[in-house]
Every structure is written in C-alpha cells, then in structure tokens.
Amino acid sequence: MPYIATVNKQAYHIDTGENGQRNSVTVEDKAYAIDWQQLAPLVADAQGHASQEGQGGRYSLLINGISYEIFARRITRPEQKDSQTYEIELAGQRFEVTVEDERAKLLAGLVRSTAGQGEAAVQAPMPGLVVGVSVEEGATVSAGQTVVILEAMKMENDLPAPISGVVKEIRVSKGQTVDQGDALVVIKGQE
C-alpha cells in the first residue's frame, strides 16, 4: 500500500508492498529490509480502558540489519478524516508523523473548478484505465454521484461529480488510458 508520511513538513512516499508485507518497505524509491514486533502495548488510560489495537506501544524495529527500539502512539485529532498522526519517540527524540493513504489523497485532489465559469472538471487523480462512464452529456448529476470509474493501482476508483449540475462534456470513453490530471468530464453548475 502506498502512503505519504509527513515529518517536520517534509513528505516521504512510502510503499509497504501489495498486502502490507512486514518484511520490506520502500521509502522514496529506496527499498529497506525490515522486521518489527511489538514489545509492549500502550497501558490502559485513567478510566481503565485498554488501548485499542493499532493505537501504539513499544516496538523493536530492525531496518537493514540495524536494531531500533521505538515508542509509537496514535494521536486522535477530530479534524483529521483521511490521515492519522502518530507520536514517535526514537533515541530520545520525539517526532510527529502524519500518515495519509496516497490513493485517498490523490482522489481527494481530483477536482479542480474552473473559476468564474460555474463549471468543474473531474480529473484523473492518477494514470489509469477508464472502465466505465456512468453518465451522458446533458444528464443532470448531483454532487458526489459517480460519473467515471477509473482502474488504477489494480483497484477500481469511483470518481464523483464535484458539484451538482449538467454534464457539459465527456472527454473519455470506456477502455481509454488517461494520465494524471487529464480532464475526464466537465460539469456546468446549476445557477
């Protein structure tokens, strides 16, 4: 799975492999052999509730033969919908790391409005293959309604209409390969 991890305003592209393999990770196109295991979970909170799995604890981490002991704790922030923040302590230093699913971030950025024209374009968030167009020119659509289905990174992604309106133009067809940023459908907003 591809992720974007941000530390001190510096973003890093991380890929954990097809099924979240636990024996290797790629950071900025450089592969690292890893092994890790949890040494101790987080302790219960003041009310006696045990911490949930995935919330953190103390870990032993082996990266390319070098051993590290780290503490990790998930920080819950209500404003975060598509990302998670962790407090990481390594060798006496504390870091906050924000982790986002790269695919979700790309999908979130797929819409760019044409300012001042009351139109919006659904754009390809990544290179892929159009496997379906679920609207026709002239059709009325609601914001959030699927207009194109794009296969990318071995997954089908439903691309929604960013605004309610009328489909002004369809620029792709089923079976067509598209590049990241290509406009797929243009919607004229309701006035």
N, C-alpha and C positions, 0 to 999 in steps of 0.2 A: 504494500500500500504506500502511495506517495504522500508525504506530509511536508508542511512548511513549519519549521521551528524558528522562532524569533527570540534572540538573546541580545539584550542591550541594543535594541533597534537594528540588529543585523539578522537578516533572514537566511536560513540554510534550507536547502532542498534535501529531504531525507526519504529514502525508499527502503521499506522493510521487506520487500520481496512480495511474491504472489500471495501467499497466505500468512503474512506476518511472521515469516520464519524467524526463529530465535537464534540462528547461528551466523547470520550475516546482516549487514546494513550498509547502504550506500549513502554517503554524505557528499553532496556537491560532486557527483560522478566518481568519487573515490570509494572503493569497497573496503570494508573492515570486517574481519572475522570477530564475532562476539560470542560471549556466553555470559548469562546472568542468572541469578536466582535471588529470591527474597530471603533475607536473613531473619527479619522480624517485621511483622505488620505494625501499622500505627496502633497506639494504645486507644482504649476507649475514651470518649470525651467525658466532660464533667458530669453529665447526666447518666453515665454508664452505658451509653450506646456504643457498640463496637463499630469500628470504622468499616466502610464498605470496601469490597474488593476493588482494586484499581485506584484507590484513594492515595496509596503510598506506603512508605515504610523504609526500612534499611535494606540495601541491596549490595550484593557482591557482583561486580561487573568486570569482565575480562575482555579487553579490546586489543587485538593483535598481540596477545601474549602478556600484556601489562595489566596487573590487577588494580582495581579501584574499589573503595567502599564508599557508597553514596547514600544520602538520605533524600527521599523524594516525598513530597506531599502535594496533593491536588488542592488548589485554591479555588473555591467556588465564587464566581462573580456573576451576579444576576444579569448583567448586560451582555455576557458572552453567550451567543447562541450557537455559533459554528466553530468555536475554538475552546480550548481548555488551557488553563495556566497552572504550571507546577512550580513549586519552590524546590530547588535542587541545592543540596549542600555537598561540596566536593573539596577535599583537602582544606577544610576550614573556610572556604569561600562560599557565599550564598549567591545563587542566580535565580531569576525568574525566567521561565521558559514558557512561551505561548506556542501551542501546537494546534495547527489547523490541517484539516484534510484538504490536500491540494486540489482534488477534484471538486469538492464543495466550494472552495474559494474561486476556482475558475468558473463554475456555474453561476456563482453569485455575481460575477463581473460580466456576464454575457450580455447585459442590456446597456445600451448607450442611447440616450434620447437625442433626437435632432432638435436642438434648442430653437425655440421660437416658431417652429413649424407644426407643433402639436402632433408630431409623429415619433415613433420609436422603432428601432430596428432590433430584432432578435439576432444576436451574433453568435457564431460558433465559439464556445469557450476554449476549445482545443481542436486540433486536427481530428477529423473523423469521417465516418461514412453515414450519409443520410439514409436511414432505414424506413422513414415514414414522414409524410407531410399530412397532418390531420385537418387541414383547413383548405379552403379555396379562396381565390381572390373575390372580394366583395362580401365575404362572410363576416358576420358580426361575432366578435370574440370578447370574452371577459378577461380581466387581469388574472393571471395565474393559470389560465386554460392552456393545455398543451397544444402547441402549433407545429412543432417539429420533433422527431425522435432521432437522436444522433448517437451512433455507436462509436465509442472512443474508449481506449484503455480496456477493451474487452467487456465493456458494460454499456447498456442502453441508457441514455440520458433523455428524459422528457424536458424539452425546452419550452418554458411557458411564455405566454404573452405578457409583456411588462405593463401594459395598460389596456383598458377596455377601449374598444373601437372597431373599426372596419379594416379588414385585410386589404391593404392597398396594392401590395406587390409580393409575389412569391419568387424568390431568386434561385431556388434549388429544386431538385426533383429526387425521387427515391433512387438510390444507387449512386448518387453523385458524391464524390470525395470533396471535402472542404478543408480549408486551412483555418487556423485560429484567427478570430477577428472578422471572418467573412460574414457579411450581412446575409441572413437566410430568408427572413420575412420582414416586411415593413408594414407597420400598423398605423393608420391615421386615427388619432384620438377623437373621442366624442367631444363635441363642443357644447 
